[in-house]
Amino acid sequence: MEKKDIEDKVKQELQGTTTLVIIGYSLPYFNRETDQMIINAMHPTLVKILYRYKKKNIRAIKNAY
């Protein structure tokens, strides 16, 4: 499957999403392009983001975006 096909499928599946729940994910730099594509796909309807993390990871998370 081509990258464009994957992006189109992700955008289609996330259409209408109102809440994003992130658990135990540190938003690593090397995955930034994919993370942004996913969040941008939700942007028109996204209302709430719930984020759960371990306290020791807070510095990395604050610097992620």
N, C-alpha and C positions, 0 to 999 in steps of 0.2 A: 504494500500500500504506500502510495506517495505521501509526502509530508502535507501537501495541499489537501489531499483527500482526507487525511486524519484531522486537519484543522477544520475542514468543512463539517465533518461528522461531530466533532466536539462542539462546534457552534450550534449545530442543529439540536444536539442532546441537551445543551445548557439553556436553550431558549426558554424564557419565562421563569428562570430561577430567581427566587427572591431572597434566599438565605444560603450563605456559605458557611460551613462548619469546618474548621481546620483543627486537627488534633495531632499533636506530636510531630509537626512538620516545621523545620527551621527556615524555610524559604531560602535554600542554598543558592549562592550566586550562579553556579554552573547551570541551574535550571530556570534562571530568570526569564528567558524568552518564552518558555512553555507556560510558566506561571502567569505571565502577563497576558498571553493569548487566552488562557482559560478565564481569567478575571475580566478581561475586556469583552469576552463573549457573554458574560453575565451582566455587564454594566448597565444596559438599558432597563433592567428590571430588578437589579440587586438592591435590597433594602437593608439587610443586616449581615454582618460578619461576626461570627463567634470564634474566638481563637483560644485554644488551651495549650499550654506549654509548661515545661519544667522550668522552675525558677532559675536554674543554672544556665539556661539557654537564652535568657532575656537580652543580653548584650548582642548576640549574633542576630536575633530577630529584629531588634531596634535598628541595626545597621543594614538590614536586608534591602529595604526599599526606601 
